[in-house]
Amino acid sequence: MTPPVHGPVAVLGLGTMGAGLAGRLLDQGIQVRVWNRTPERAAPLAEAGAHVAATPADAVAGTSATLCVVADGQALGAVLHGPGGVLAEGPYPGVLICASTVAPDEVVQIAGEFAAVLDVGMLGNRDHARDGELRLFAGGEERAFTTARPLLQRLGKEVVHLGALGSGMRMKLLLNLLMGIEVQALAEATELADACGLDRQLVLKTIAGSGFASPVMAFKSRRLASGRFDEPDFRLRLMAKDLMLASKQAAAVGLSLPLATAAAETHVRATEQGLGDQDCAAVTRALAPKPETDT
Ligand SMILES: NC(=O)c1ccc[n+]([C@@H]2O[C@H](COP(=O)([O-])OP(=O)(O)OC[C@H]3O[C@@H](n4cnc5c(N)ncnc54)[C@H](OP(=O)(O)O)[C@@H]3O)[C@@H](O)[C@H]2O)c1
């Protein structure tokens, strides 16, 4: 039996993943205190029984653990150190669990400011988060992991302690490197099919049913078939962030990874073209030929 989770838990950031994680904890009978930069997004969780806090500092008050699920390193910095941030009213005595995908070095840098920190790479999507079906890869000290394990076991069907702080992010970045390359490869094949005059739907169906398609390709082929990239499962700008972080990580250890570099460039360009808040499969729009403009 999973040991009980003691004390309320804070969830900071109620986007695609944070809202799912908070909902899951409520379902498990755990008291949850939530905060989101855009307060309206907390309304469904308030209805489900969460306490909605006005600031991150207010959210973490009296909690034993805090899950930080904001978008990126800049957001993490603001939530921890900004006005009303986690540290605004003094040290935080609980376990800070960084579930945002950020540079491994960033979690290492904040470690000295907290009693206990874990970085947790989440493998899975919003449905997995909502249903406790994530696969979670944690980095950090053994003592912090042991303390947080009962909580993590409510959120993931697989919870792995990889080792030192930063390992969770390293694992997550290489997983998203694969995903980014695979989705871009699928988009490239689809654009080539269109340009050659092949039937797009038939091509996507063929790829999805073939031995070449990974489950993520089969899943994303439905987005490419419908041409609908709104209500993102994973925002394109976040994929661009992760591919950039993975490329930097490779460079830092002396590796030159051509596919990583190319995928990062394509996703950064797609974000600059205004596709950042669409699902990552919208990378296909950055590959499609531009419509002729009248002169
Ligand atoms: N989606 C996935 O499948 C998935 C899977 C694994 C890991 N991740 C990682 O988990 C993290 C969250 O992803 P998501 O998909 O939930 O993202 P999302 O839907 O885009 O939500 C982003 C969250 O970050 C907040 N935020 C952004 N900038 C902020 C700032 N400067 N200060 C404070 N809050 C800020 C947003 O607040 P507002 O509501 O105010 O915009 C929102 O709560 C990311 O690091 C992502 O890479 C995502």
The ligand as a MOL file (V3000), in Angstrom:
LIG
                    3D

  0  0  0     0  0            999 V3000
M  V30 BEGIN CTAB
M  V30 COUNTS 48 52 0 0 0
M  V30 BEGIN ATOM
M  V30 1 N 2.3550 19.3840 -21.7850 0
M  V30 2 C 3.0880 18.2940 -21.6430 0
M  V30 3 O 2.7510 17.2480 -22.2340 0
M  V30 4 C 4.3140 18.2830 -20.7420 0
M  V30 5 C 4.8340 17.0240 -20.3730 0
M  V30 6 C 5.9480 16.9880 -19.5430 0
M  V30 7 C 6.5490 18.1530 -19.1080 0
M  V30 8 N 6.0370 19.3540 -19.4870 0 CHG=1
M  V30 9 C 6.7040 20.5670 -18.9470 0
M  V30 10 O 5.8970 21.0230 -17.8560 0
M  V30 11 C 5.9170 22.4590 -17.8100 0
M  V30 12 C 4.4930 22.9800 -17.9460 0
M  V30 13 O 3.9960 22.5600 -19.2150 0
M  V30 14 P 2.4630 22.7980 -19.6500 0
M  V30 15 O 2.2660 21.9960 -20.8840 0
M  V30 16 O 1.5800 22.6250 -18.4810 0 CHG=-1
M  V30 17 O 2.5490 24.3310 -20.0570 0
M  V30 18 P 1.3600 25.4000 -20.3120 0
M  V30 19 O 0.0660 24.7120 -20.5250 0
M  V30 20 O 1.8740 26.3060 -21.3630 0
M  V30 21 O 1.2850 26.1830 -18.9120 0
M  V30 22 C 2.3750 26.9910 -18.5290 0
M  V30 23 C 2.1780 27.4580 -17.1120 0
M  V30 24 O 3.2980 28.3060 -16.7600 0
M  V30 25 C 2.7800 29.5540 -16.3030 0
M  V30 26 N 3.7260 30.6210 -16.6090 0
M  V30 27 C 4.2930 30.9020 -17.8080 0
M  V30 28 N 5.1430 31.9500 -17.6880 0
M  V30 29 C 5.0830 32.3390 -16.3820 0
M  V30 30 C 5.7410 33.3610 -15.6350 0
M  V30 31 N 6.6370 34.1970 -16.2000 0
M  V30 32 N 5.4660 33.4660 -14.3210 0
M  V30 33 C 4.5830 32.6120 -13.7390 0
M  V30 34 N 3.9270 31.6300 -14.3800 0
M  V30 35 C 4.1900 31.4890 -15.7010 0
M  V30 36 C 1.4620 29.7060 -17.0220 0
M  V30 37 O 0.6560 30.6720 -16.3790 0
M  V30 38 P -0.5270 31.4340 -17.1760 0
M  V30 39 O -1.7360 30.5440 -17.0750 0
M  V30 40 O -0.6640 32.7140 -16.4520 0
M  V30 41 O -0.0500 31.6150 -18.6050 0
M  V30 42 C 0.9160 28.2840 -16.9050 0
M  V30 43 O 0.4290 28.0370 -15.6060 0
M  V30 44 C 6.8490 22.9100 -18.9450 0
M  V30 45 O 8.1490 23.1140 -18.4460 0
M  V30 46 C 6.8240 21.7270 -19.9120 0
M  V30 47 O 7.9940 21.6870 -20.7030 0
M  V30 48 C 4.9230 19.4450 -20.2770 0
M  V30 END ATOM
M  V30 BEGIN BOND
M  V30 1 1 1 2
M  V30 2 2 2 3
M  V30 3 1 2 4
M  V30 4 1 4 5
M  V30 5 2 4 48
M  V30 6 2 5 6
M  V30 7 1 6 7
M  V30 8 2 7 8
M  V30 9 1 8 9
M  V30 10 1 8 48
M  V30 11 1 9 10
M  V30 12 1 9 46
M  V30 13 1 10 11
M  V30 14 1 11 12
M  V30 15 1 11 44
M  V30 16 1 12 13
M  V30 17 1 13 14
M  V30 18 2 14 15
M  V30 19 1 14 16
M  V30 20 1 14 17
M  V30 21 1 17 18
M  V30 22 2 18 19
M  V30 23 1 18 20
M  V30 24 1 18 21
M  V30 25 1 21 22
M  V30 26 1 22 23
M  V30 27 1 23 24
M  V30 28 1 23 42
M  V30 29 1 24 25
M  V30 30 1 25 26
M  V30 31 1 25 36
M  V30 32 1 26 27
M  V30 33 1 26 35
M  V30 34 2 27 28
M  V30 35 1 28 29
M  V30 36 1 29 30
M  V30 37 2 29 35
M  V30 38 1 30 31
M  V30 39 2 30 32
M  V30 40 1 32 33
M  V30 41 2 33 34
M  V30 42 1 34 35
M  V30 43 1 36 37
M  V30 44 1 36 42
M  V30 45 1 37 38
M  V30 46 2 38 39
M  V30 47 1 38 40
M  V30 48 1 38 41
M  V30 49 1 42 43
M  V30 50 1 44 45
M  V30 51 1 44 46
M  V30 52 1 46 47
M  V30 END BOND
M  V30 END CTAB
M  END
